[in-house]
Amino acid sequence: MNNTTQHDERVAKLTVASVYPHYVTKVEKKGRTKEELHQVIEWLTGYDEAKLNELLAEKVTFRQFFQQATLNPNAHLITGAICGYRVEAIENSLTQQVRYLDKLVDELAKGRKMEKILRMA
């Protein structure tokens, strides 16, 4: 991932609704549920299912999505590689937050235990 302003702006302008179906497909293909996906999203952002559905219907961008979110205080514990890049090393905070979400979805799809995904243990 190139840490350019252009890349960060492209990520910021993506709508959550355009990516969300891919998250659902990814986790369901691996035997996880949409409810578990929503639990992960709520842990990271504070959005319950009703608010998430509202934001998806409004077709908010990732910029708007994370501006309105209450990021979990333990989000900084999300580490590791996503698309070959270390999430903890991403300099743009919005791009990092989007990659936090991507990383959590990956962990869910890979069958990691929920308490590990939610950084409880």
Secondary structure by P-SEA (a helix, b strand, c coil): ccccaaaaaaaaaccccccaaaaaaaaaaacccaaaaaaaaaaaccccaaaaaaaaaacccaaaaaaaccccccccccccccccccccccccaaaaaaaaaaaaaaaaaaccccccccccc
